[in-house]
Amino acid sequence: MQTTLDVRGMTCGHCEQAVKNALEELSGVTGVEVHLNTGKVDVTYDNAQVTIAKMREAIEEQGYDVVV
């Protein structure tokens, strides 16, 4: 499956990498593409292994906000 998350608070390459790493550490996430200029994060995942809520939690733990 694929979803696009709207992440607020990313301002630089470090922010982009922090979000990407947090998502890639989750079991079931197979692809992450961060668009720093728009704040959009495209995630490819297996919904049998990971939920959008879990992805959101991983991003928020890095200090960023996910807009629903």
Rosetta blueprint (number, residue, H / E / L):
1 M L
2 Q E
3 T E
4 T E
5 L E
6 D E
7 V E
8 R E
9 G L
10 M L
11 T L
12 C L
13 G H
14 H H
15 C H
16 E H
17 Q H
18 A H
19 V H
20 K H
21 N H
22 A H
23 L H
24 E H
25 E L
26 L L
27 S L
28 G L
29 V E
30 T E
31 G E
32 V E
33 E E
34 V E
35 H E
36 L L
37 N L
38 T L
39 G L
40 K E
41 V E
42 D E
43 V E
44 T E
45 Y E
46 D L
47 N L
48 A L
49 Q L
50 V L
51 T L
52 I H
53 A H
54 K H
55 M H
56 R H
57 E H
58 A H
59 I H
60 E H
61 E H
62 Q L
63 G L
64 Y L
65 D E
66 V E
67 V E
68 V L
